[in-house]
């Protein structure tokens, strides 16, 4: 697996998401906060994030957008962030705070200091080079935002799907989705998105499938028992989703179209719209039945295994 290719994918996902998040956050409230943990492990990612904000200086003017970068060794990060600020000029309303120290030890304190509670808050925590995943208290510190969301990246060997999802929900993020970044049979890094907003989750899923392909990096759905690799595409291969929807229906007996769309959105790498297309195909193939038998495939239609 190419480390450079993985970094490219993560950077594009982050940049695309920030380009959507910043305008929405500053339209919603006069203040917003972006928290970048483990900043020293990937200084290029912190720099890319600040460039997004610097390029939106007209949007920031009249609002307050604070970026908090936390890391053990911030010499390189600080140099890069200062260079971006110098290139962009002093954008009114854009503040950058660098905080030296471990992310688990310092992020919560830093967020309190900048007044991140009850304002739009987005955290990015790439823990692939850390000794373990972000602590529960660190994730909970990000949940104080309104709305709150975070992107967490875990190393290949450090992800237990159900356990970590439960921990994020207990920390204050009811909606959690995950995708594995991989190029082969070996486990890949796992990128997790947790949010308090269904609209944000839908937007993030759109971002996932819109990124460019990089040197063989593909997605894998952590819930797919066959561990099928999926090419990054606006119209992804439906095989894993078909298997997961059929497996879910075998467990629950029957579910509405709305429930199955929600399941796809929160429990798989796919979007709600992908679930609708797969359900149509399953009905055509006779793999599932519907009640009522005829009419539009609306949200209240019940789907059951054939």
C-alpha positions as CSV (number, residue, x, y, z in Angstrom):
1,X,0.0,0.0,0.0
2,X,1.4,3.4,-0.9
3,X,1.6,5.8,2.0
4,X,1.6,8.7,-0.4
5,X,-1.6,7.5,-2.0
6,X,-3.3,7.0,1.3
7,X,-2.2,10.5,2.4
8,X,-3.6,11.9,-0.9
9,X,-7.0,10.3,-0.4
10,X,-7.2,11.5,3.2
11,X,-6.2,15.0,2.2
12,X,-8.8,15.2,-0.6
13,X,-11.6,13.8,1.7
14,X,-10.6,16.4,4.3
15,X,-10.4,19.3,1.9
16,X,-13.6,18.5,0.1
17,X,-15.5,18.2,3.4
18,X,-14.0,21.4,4.8
19,X,-15.0,23.2,1.6
20,X,-18.6,22.2,2.3
21,X,-18.5,22.5,6.1
22,X,-17.0,26.0,6.5
23,X,-19.7,27.9,4.5
24,X,-22.5,26.0,6.2
25,X,-21.1,26.5,9.7
26,X,-20.5,30.2,9.3
27,X,-24.0,30.6,7.7
28,X,-25.5,28.9,10.8
29,X,-23.6,30.8,13.4
30,X,-21.2,33.8,13.8
31,X,-18.5,31.5,15.3
32,X,-17.2,28.1,14.3
33,X,-14.2,25.9,15.4
34,X,-12.1,23.4,13.6
35,X,-9.9,21.2,15.7
36,X,-6.9,19.3,14.1
37,X,-5.4,16.7,16.4
38,X,-2.1,14.8,16.0
39,X,-1.1,17.7,13.7
40,X,2.6,16.9,13.9
41,X,2.1,13.4,12.5
42,X,0.8,14.8,9.2
43,X,1.7,18.5,8.9
44,X,0.6,18.5,5.3
45,X,-3.0,17.8,6.3
46,X,-3.1,20.7,8.8
47,X,-1.7,23.0,6.1
48,X,-4.3,21.8,3.6
49,X,-7.0,22.5,6.1
50,X,-5.8,26.1,6.7
51,X,-5.6,26.8,3.0
52,X,-9.3,25.9,2.7
53,X,-10.1,28.6,5.3
54,X,-7.6,31.2,3.9
55,X,-9.2,30.8,0.4
56,X,-12.6,31.6,1.9
57,X,-11.5,34.9,3.5
58,X,-14.5,36.8,2.2
59,X,-16.8,34.3,3.9
60,X,-14.8,34.5,7.2
61,X,-14.9,38.3,7.2
62,X,-17.7,39.3,9.7
63,X,-17.6,35.9,11.3
64,X,-15.1,34.2,13.6
65,X,-13.5,30.9,12.5
66,X,-10.9,29.4,14.9
67,X,-8.5,26.6,13.9
68,X,-6.9,24.7,16.8
69,X,-3.9,22.5,15.9
70,X,-2.6,20.2,18.6
71,X,0.5,18.0,18.5
72,X,3.6,16.9,20.4
73,X,6.1,18.6,18.2
74,X,4.7,21.7,16.4
75,X,7.9,23.3,14.9
76,X,7.2,22.1,11.3
77,X,3.4,22.5,11.7
78,X,3.8,26.0,13.0
79,X,6.1,27.0,10.2
80,X,3.7,25.7,7.5
81,X,0.7,27.3,9.1
82,X,2.5,30.6,9.5
83,X,3.5,30.5,5.8
84,X,-0.1,29.9,4.7
85,X,-1.2,32.9,6.8
86,X,1.5,35.1,5.4
87,X,0.6,34.1,1.8
88,X,-3.1,34.8,2.4
89,X,-2.7,38.0,4.4
90,X,-4.3,38.6,7.7
91,X,-7.8,37.4,7.1
92,X,-10.2,39.2,9.5
93,X,-12.0,36.7,11.7
94,X,-9.6,33.8,11.0
95,X,-7.6,32.7,14.1
96,X,-5.1,29.9,14.3
97,X,-4.1,28.5,17.7
98,X,-1.3,25.9,18.0
99,X,-1.1,23.9,21.2
100,X,1.9,21.7,22.1
101,X,1.3,18.4,23.8
102,X,-0.5,15.1,23.3
103,X,-3.9,15.3,21.6
104,X,-5.6,13.3,24.4
105,X,-4.1,15.5,27.0
106,X,-4.5,18.9,25.4
107,X,-7.4,19.0,22.9
108,X,-10.3,19.2,25.4
109,X,-8.6,22.0,27.3
110,X,-7.8,23.9,24.1
111,X,-11.4,23.7,22.9
112,X,-12.6,25.1,26.3
113,X,-10.1,27.9,26.0
114,X,-11.4,29.0,22.6
115,X,-15.1,28.7,23.5
116,X,-16.0,25.8,21.2
117,X,-19.1,24.8,23.1
118,X,-22.5,25.2,21.4
119,X,-21.0,26.5,18.1
120,X,-20.4,24.5,14.9
121,X,-17.4,22.2,15.7
122,X,-15.5,19.9,13.4
123,X,-12.6,17.7,14.6
124,X,-10.1,15.8,12.5
125,X,-8.0,13.1,14.3
126,X,-5.6,11.1,12.2
127,X,-4.4,8.6,14.9
128,X,-2.7,6.2,12.5
129,X,0.8,7.1,13.9
130,X,-0.4,7.2,17.5
131,X,0.0,4.5,20.1
132,X,-3.8,4.0,20.2
133,X,-7.1,5.4,19.1
134,X,-8.3,8.8,20.5
135,X,-9.5,8.5,24.1
136,X,-13.2,8.6,24.9
137,X,-12.7,11.9,26.7
138,X,-11.1,13.4,23.6
139,X,-14.0,12.4,21.4
140,X,-16.5,13.6,24.0
141,X,-14.7,17.0,24.0
142,X,-15.6,17.4,20.3
143,X,-19.3,16.5,20.9
144,X,-19.9,19.8,22.7
145,X,-20.3,21.6,19.4
146,X,-23.7,22.4,18.0
147,X,-23.7,20.8,15.5
148,X,-20.7,18.6,16.2
149,X,-18.9,16.2,13.9
150,X,-15.5,14.5,13.7
151,X,-13.4,12.6,11.2
152,X,-11.2,9.9,12.9
153,X,-8.6,7.8,11.1
154,X,-7.4,4.6,12.8
155,X,-4.5,2.3,11.9
156,X,-5.2,-1.0,10.2
157,X,-4.7,-3.1,13.4
158,X,-6.6,-0.8,15.7
159,X,-10.3,-1.0,14.7
160,X,-13.1,-3.0,16.3
161,X,-16.2,-1.9,14.4
162,X,-19.0,-2.5,16.9
163,X,-17.0,-1.5,19.9
164,X,-15.7,1.8,18.5
165,X,-19.1,2.7,17.1
166,X,-20.6,2.2,20.5
167,X,-18.0,4.3,22.1
168,X,-18.6,7.2,19.7
169,X,-22.3,7.0,20.2
170,X,-21.8,7.0,24.0
171,X,-19.6,10.1,23.6
172,X,-22.4,12.0,22.0
173,X,-22.3,11.2,18.3
174,X,-25.5,9.3,17.4
175,X,-24.6,8.9,13.7
176,X,-21.4,7.0,12.8
177,X,-20.2,5.5,9.5
178,X,-16.8,4.0,8.6
179,X,-14.8,3.1,5.5
180,X,-11.6,1.1,5.1
181,X,-8.9,2.5,2.8
182,X,-7.2,-0.5,1.3
183,X,-5.4,-1.9,-1.8
184,X,-5.4,-5.6,-1.1
185,X,-6.5,-8.4,1.2
186,X,-4.5,-6.9,4.1
187,X,-6.5,-4.6,6.5
188,X,-6.3,-1.0,5.6
189,X,-6.6,2.3,7.6
190,X,-10.2,2.9,8.7
191,X,-11.7,6.4,8.3
192,X,-14.7,7.1,10.6
193,X,-17.2,9.9,10.4
194,X,-19.3,10.7,13.5
195,X,-21.9,13.5,13.6
196,X,-25.0,14.8,15.3
197,X,-26.5,15.7,11.9
198,X,-28.1,13.4,9.4
199,X,-27.6,16.0,6.7
200,X,-23.9,16.2,7.4
201,X,-23.6,12.4,7.2
202,X,-25.3,12.4,3.8
203,X,-22.9,15.2,2.6
204,X,-19.9,13.3,3.8
205,X,-21.0,10.1,2.0
206,X,-21.3,12.2,-1.2
207,X,-17.7,13.4,-0.6
208,X,-16.4,9.9,-0.1
209,X,-17.6,8.7,-3.5
210,X,-16.6,12.0,-5.4
211,X,-12.8,11.9,-4.6
212,X,-10.3,11.0,-7.3
213,X,-8.7,7.6,-7.5
214,X,-5.2,7.4,-6.2
215,X,-2.7,4.6,-7.2
216,X,-4.9,1.7,-6.5
217,X,-6.5,2.8,-3.2
218,X,-10.0,1.4,-2.9
219,X,-12.7,1.3,-0.3
220,X,-13.8,-1.7,1.7
221,X,-17.0,-1.8,3.8
222,X,-16.0,-2.9,7.3
223,X,-19.4,-4.7,7.6
224,X,-19.0,-6.7,4.4
225,X,-18.3,-10.4,5.4
226,X,-16.7,-11.0,2.0
227,X,-14.3,-8.0,2.3
228,X,-14.9,-6.9,-1.3
229,X,-12.8,-4.1,-2.6
230,X,-14.8,-1.3,-4.2
231,X,-13.5,1.1,-6.8
232,X,-14.0,4.8,-5.9
233,X,-16.8,5.9,-8.2
234,X,-19.9,8.1,-8.2
235,X,-21.8,4.8,-9.0
236,X,-20.1,2.3,-6.7
237,X,-20.4,-1.5,-7.2
238,X,-23.5,-2.6,-5.3
239,X,-22.4,-6.1,-4.4
240,X,-21.4,-5.4,-0.7
241,X,-24.5,-3.4,-0.1
242,X,-26.7,-6.1,-1.6
243,X,-25.2,-8.7,0.8
244,X,-25.5,-6.4,3.8
245,X,-29.1,-5.5,3.1
246,X,-30.0,-9.2,2.7
247,X,-28.2,-10.1,5.8
248,X,-29.9,-7.3,7.8
249,X,-33.3,-8.4,6.5
250,X,-32.5,-12.0,7.5
251,X,-31.9,-10.7,11.1
252,X,-34.9,-8.4,11.4
253,X,-37.5,-10.2,9.3
254,X,-38.8,-7.1,7.5
255,X,-38.1,-3.4,7.4
256,X,-39.5,-0.3,5.7
257,X,-37.6,1.3,2.8
258,X,-36.9,4.3,5.1
259,X,-35.3,2.0,7.7
260,X,-33.2,0.3,5.1
261,X,-32.0,3.6,3.6
262,X,-31.0,4.7,7.1
263,X,-29.3,1.4,7.7
264,X,-27.2,1.9,4.5
265,X,-26.3,5.4,5.5
266,X,-25.2,4.7,9.0
267,X,-24.0,1.1,8.9
268,X,-22.3,0.8,5.5
269,X,-20.1,2.8,3.3
270,X,-23.0,3.5,0.9
271,X,-25.5,6.3,0.6
272,X,-29.3,6.2,1.2
273,X,-29.8,6.6,-2.6
274,X,-27.7,3.5,-3.2
275,X,-30.0,1.5,-1.0
276,X,-33.0,2.5,-3.1
277,X,-31.3,1.3,-6.3
278,X,-30.3,-2.0,-4.7
279,X,-33.8,-2.6,-3.4
280,X,-35.2,-2.1,-6.9
281,X,-32.8,-4.6,-8.3
282,X,-33.5,-7.1,-5.5
283,X,-37.2,-6.8,-6.1
284,X,-36.7,-7.3,-9.9
285,X,-34.6,-10.4,-9.2
286,X,-37.2,-11.8,-6.7
287,X,-34.7,-11.8,-3.8
288,X,-37.1,-9.8,-1.6
289,X,-40.8,-9.1,-1.5
290,X,-42.7,-5.9,-0.8
291,X,-45.9,-4.9,0.9
292,X,-48.0,-3.4,-0.7
293,X,-47.1,-5.3,-3.9
294,X,-47.7,-2.5,-6.3
295,X,-47.1,1.3,-6.5
296,X,-44.3,3.6,-5.8
297,X,-41.4,2.3,-3.7
298,X,-42.1,4.9,-0.9
299,X,-40.5,5.1,2.5
300,X,-43.3,3.2,4.2
301,X,-43.2,0.1,1.9
302,X,-42.3,-3.0,3.8
303,X,-39.5,-5.2,2.5
304,X,-38.9,-8.8,3.5
305,X,-36.7,-11.7,2.3
306,X,-38.4,-13.8,-0.5
